[in-house]
Amino acid sequence: MFLLFFVWPGALGLLYSFTNYRGFGQPDFVGFDNYRTLFEDADFYAALGRTAVYVVLSVPLTYVLSLLVAVLLISRFARGTTVAKVIFFFPWLISPIVTGVIWRWLFGENFGFVNFVLGTMGVSDVQWSSDGDLALAVVVLATAWGGTAFNMLLFIAALKNVPTSYYEAAELDGANGWQRFRHITLPAIAPTSFMVILLSTINATKEFAMVQALNGGGPGTDNRLIVQYIYETGFKKAEVGYASAVSMVLMAILLVVALVQMRIGRGRGAS
């Protein structure tokens, strides 16, 4: 199954990246022409740069929200945690396309619920879709809303595995809540934090369906992410060979990111 659905398509994509294949007919070998064109393509750099901004904004927000919700749910003062877990986990159960549609409805300029509420308060409509930065902010919020659930479960499991004796000893030594969290909780859940950040980074870099349903990378191409660029190049322009080259570059970037994060994680674990 792995060879059929992962290795073979990957090898085929690598092969197509050295051709001028357009989705039909016989591909012709063009060598590194696609890669040379790619590194001179301003649209590629724009999509890659916007993806980097999106990752830098969405991953920390998702991490903080996930950890905050997990800490609140395992607190001894919390009540109704079972119902709360179901509510917080619900966004993970729905399709990313549905997530995009929900947030498009919430932040629509002419029909959105948020602008309706603002209008009842005497505030003029906010251009959520026409302003590139505001449109990206909505995408980041939607990503955090959809990604918090699964990470929350990982953090809950990690937090429950921290020995309570550590907290009791720190409390006897006069450590306050923040000091216990900083010097006991965060180091204890470091492996889970590493996994959450790594998975969130990879998923954000590959995000497509939710953004496509929410604003299609708009306004215009201001928020066109790298996978949307690959999709439009390969399927709308029928430049499958060139799109395959972009996919190979994206795979190399993700490999480098994963290796760097793993090296940092091992270094911290050793220290």
C-alpha positions as CSV (number, residue, x, y, z in Angstrom):
1,M,0.0,0.0,0.0
2,F,2.8,2.4,0.9
3,L,4.6,1.6,-2.4
4,L,1.4,2.0,-4.4
5,F,0.0,5.2,-2.9
6,F,3.2,7.0,-1.8
7,V,6.4,5.8,-3.4
8,W,5.0,5.3,-6.9
9,P,3.2,8.7,-7.2
10,G,6.3,10.4,-5.7
11,A,8.6,8.7,-8.3
12,L,6.2,9.6,-11.1
13,G,6.1,13.3,-9.9
14,L,9.9,13.4,-9.9
15,L,10.0,11.9,-13.4
16,Y,7.4,14.4,-14.7
17,S,9.4,17.3,-13.2
18,F,12.0,16.7,-15.9
19,T,9.5,16.8,-18.7
20,N,7.1,19.2,-20.3
21,Y,4.1,16.9,-19.6
22,R,0.7,18.7,-19.9
23,G,-1.6,16.0,-18.6
24,F,-2.1,14.4,-22.0
25,G,0.1,13.1,-24.9
26,Q,3.6,11.9,-24.7
27,P,5.9,13.9,-22.3
28,D,9.2,15.2,-23.7
29,F,12.4,15.3,-21.5
30,V,13.5,18.8,-20.9
31,G,16.1,18.2,-18.2
32,F,16.4,21.0,-15.5
33,D,14.5,23.6,-17.6
34,N,11.5,23.4,-15.2
35,Y,13.7,24.1,-12.2
36,R,15.5,26.9,-13.9
37,T,12.2,28.5,-14.8
38,L,10.9,28.0,-11.3
39,F,13.8,29.8,-9.6
40,E,13.1,32.8,-11.8
41,D,9.4,32.7,-11.3
42,A,8.1,35.7,-9.2
43,D,4.8,34.0,-8.7
44,F,6.5,31.0,-7.1
45,Y,8.4,33.2,-4.7
46,A,5.2,35.2,-3.8
47,A,3.3,32.0,-3.0
48,L,6.2,30.6,-1.0
49,G,6.6,33.8,0.9
50,R,2.9,34.1,1.8
51,T,3.0,30.4,2.9
52,A,5.9,31.2,5.2
53,V,4.0,34.1,6.7
54,Y,1.0,31.9,7.1
55,V,3.0,29.2,8.9
56,V,4.8,31.6,11.2
57,L,1.4,33.1,12.3
58,S,-0.7,30.0,12.5
59,V,1.6,27.4,14.1
60,P,2.4,29.4,17.3
61,L,-1.3,30.4,17.7
62,T,-2.4,26.8,17.3
63,Y,0.2,25.7,19.8
64,V,-0.7,28.2,22.4
65,L,-4.5,27.6,22.1
66,S,-4.1,23.9,22.2
67,L,-1.9,24.0,25.3
68,L,-4.1,26.6,27.0
69,V,-7.3,24.5,26.4
70,A,-5.5,21.3,27.6
71,V,-4.3,23.0,30.8
72,L,-7.8,24.3,31.6
73,L,-9.5,21.0,30.9
74,I,-7.2,19.0,33.3
75,S,-7.4,21.7,36.1
76,R,-8.8,20.4,39.3
77,F,-11.1,23.4,39.3
78,A,-12.6,22.5,36.0
79,R,-16.2,21.2,35.7
80,G,-18.0,19.6,32.8
81,T,-14.7,18.6,31.1
82,T,-16.3,15.7,29.2
83,V,-18.8,18.0,27.4
84,A,-16.0,20.6,26.9
85,K,-13.7,18.0,25.3
86,V,-16.5,17.0,22.8
87,I,-17.2,20.7,22.0
88,F,-13.5,21.5,21.5
89,F,-12.9,18.3,19.5
90,F,-15.8,18.9,17.1
91,P,-13.8,21.1,14.6
92,W,-11.5,18.2,14.0
93,L,-14.4,16.0,12.9
94,I,-15.5,18.1,10.0
95,S,-13.9,18.5,6.6
96,P,-11.5,21.3,6.0
97,I,-13.7,22.4,3.1
98,V,-16.7,22.7,5.6
99,T,-14.4,24.7,7.9
100,G,-13.6,27.1,5.1
101,V,-17.3,27.5,4.2
102,I,-18.2,28.2,7.9
103,W,-15.5,30.8,8.3
104,R,-16.4,32.3,4.9
105,W,-20.0,32.7,6.2
106,L,-18.8,34.2,9.4
107,F,-16.5,36.8,7.8
108,G,-18.2,37.6,4.6
109,E,-18.3,41.3,3.8
110,N,-21.9,41.6,2.6
111,F,-23.4,38.6,4.3
112,G,-21.1,37.6,7.2
113,F,-22.3,37.1,10.7
114,V,-19.3,39.1,12.2
115,N,-20.1,42.2,10.1
116,F,-23.8,41.8,11.0
117,V,-22.9,41.9,14.7
118,L,-20.6,44.8,14.2
119,G,-23.4,46.6,12.3
120,T,-25.8,46.2,15.3
121,M,-23.1,47.9,17.4
122,G,-22.8,50.8,15.0
123,V,-19.5,49.7,13.5
124,S,-19.2,49.9,9.7
125,D,-18.5,46.7,7.7
126,V,-14.9,45.4,7.8
127,Q,-13.4,44.4,4.5
128,W,-12.5,40.9,5.5
129,S,-12.3,39.6,1.9
130,S,-11.0,42.7,0.1
131,D,-8.0,43.4,2.3
132,G,-5.2,40.9,1.9
133,D,-3.9,41.1,5.4
134,L,-7.4,40.8,7.0
135,A,-8.1,37.8,4.7
136,L,-4.9,36.1,5.9
137,A,-5.8,36.8,9.5
138,V,-9.2,35.0,8.9
139,V,-7.3,32.1,7.4
140,V,-5.0,31.9,10.4
141,L,-7.9,32.0,12.9
142,A,-9.7,29.3,11.0
143,T,-6.6,27.2,11.0
144,A,-6.2,27.6,14.7
145,W,-9.9,26.7,15.3
146,G,-9.6,23.6,13.2
147,G,-6.2,22.4,14.5
148,T,-6.6,23.0,18.2
149,A,-8.7,19.9,18.8
150,F,-6.2,17.1,17.9
151,N,-3.2,18.9,19.5
152,M,-5.3,19.5,22.6
153,L,-5.7,15.7,23.1
154,L,-1.9,15.2,22.7
155,F,-1.3,17.8,25.3
156,I,-3.9,16.4,27.7
157,A,-2.2,13.0,27.6
158,A,1.3,14.6,28.1
159,L,0.1,16.8,31.0
160,K,-1.4,13.8,32.8
161,N,1.9,12.0,32.6
162,V,3.8,14.7,34.5
163,P,4.4,13.3,38.1
164,T,2.3,15.3,40.6
165,S,5.2,14.9,43.1
166,Y,7.2,17.5,41.1
167,Y,4.4,20.1,41.6
168,E,4.1,19.2,45.3
169,A,7.8,19.6,45.9
170,A,7.9,22.9,44.0
171,E,4.9,24.2,45.9
172,L,6.6,23.4,49.2
173,D,9.6,25.3,48.0
174,G,7.4,28.4,47.4
175,A,7.1,28.2,43.6
176,N,4.0,30.0,42.2
177,G,1.8,28.7,39.4
178,W,3.7,30.3,36.6
179,Q,7.1,29.1,37.9
180,R,5.7,25.5,38.2
181,F,4.4,25.7,34.7
182,R,7.6,27.2,33.3
183,H,10.1,25.0,35.0
184,I,8.1,21.7,35.4
185,T,5.3,21.5,32.9
186,L,7.0,22.9,29.8
187,P,10.2,20.8,30.1
188,A,8.1,17.7,30.9
189,I,5.9,18.0,27.8
190,A,8.8,19.1,25.5
191,P,8.6,15.9,23.3
192,T,4.9,16.4,22.7
193,S,5.5,20.1,22.0
194,F,8.1,19.2,19.4
195,M,5.7,16.8,17.7
196,V,2.8,19.3,17.7
197,I,5.0,22.0,16.2
198,L,6.4,19.7,13.6
199,L,3.1,18.3,12.5
200,S,1.5,21.8,12.6
201,T,4.2,23.2,10.4
202,I,4.0,20.4,7.8
203,N,0.2,20.6,7.7
204,A,0.2,24.4,7.4
205,T,2.7,24.3,4.6
206,K,0.5,21.8,2.7
207,E,-2.8,23.6,3.5
208,F,-5.1,23.7,0.5
209,A,-8.8,22.7,0.9
210,M,-9.7,25.0,3.8
211,V,-8.1,28.1,2.1
212,Q,-9.6,27.2,-1.2
213,A,-13.1,27.0,0.3
214,L,-12.6,30.1,2.4
215,N,-11.3,32.7,0.0
216,G,-9.6,30.9,-2.8
217,G,-6.3,32.6,-2.0
218,G,-7.8,36.0,-2.4
219,P,-8.2,38.8,-2.8
220,G,-6.8,38.1,-6.2
221,T,-3.6,36.1,-5.6
222,D,-2.6,38.0,-2.4
223,N,-3.0,34.9,-0.2
224,R,-2.3,32.2,-2.7
225,L,-0.3,29.5,-0.9
226,I,2.2,27.2,-2.4
227,V,-0.1,24.2,-2.8
228,Q,-2.7,26.4,-4.4
229,Y,0.0,27.6,-6.8
230,I,0.8,24.0,-7.6
231,Y,-2.8,23.1,-8.2
232,E,-3.5,26.1,-10.5
233,T,-0.3,25.5,-12.4
234,G,-0.9,21.8,-12.9
235,F,-4.6,21.6,-13.4
236,K,-5.8,25.0,-14.6
237,K,-2.8,25.8,-16.8
238,A,-2.1,22.1,-17.6
239,E,1.6,22.5,-16.9
240,V,1.9,19.2,-15.0
241,G,5.7,19.0,-15.5
242,Y,6.3,22.4,-14.1
243,A,3.9,21.8,-11.2
244,S,5.7,18.6,-10.4
245,A,9.0,20.5,-10.2
246,V,7.4,22.9,-7.7
247,S,6.1,19.9,-5.8
248,M,9.6,18.5,-5.6
249,V,11.0,21.8,-4.3
250,L,8.2,21.9,-1.7
251,M,9.1,18.3,-0.6
252,A,12.7,19.3,-0.2
253,I,11.8,22.3,1.9
254,L,9.6,20.2,4.1
255,L,12.4,17.7,4.5
256,V,14.8,20.4,5.6
257,V,12.3,21.9,8.0
258,A,11.7,18.4,9.5
259,L,15.4,17.6,9.8
260,V,16.2,21.0,11.4
261,Q,13.3,20.6,13.9
262,M,14.4,17.1,14.8
263,R,18.0,18.2,15.3
264,I,16.8,21.0,17.6
265,G,14.6,18.6,19.5
266,R,17.4,16.1,20.0
267,G,19.7,18.9,21.1
268,R,17.3,20.0,23.7
269,G,16.7,16.5,24.8
270,A,20.4,15.9,25.3
271,S,20.8,19.0,27.3
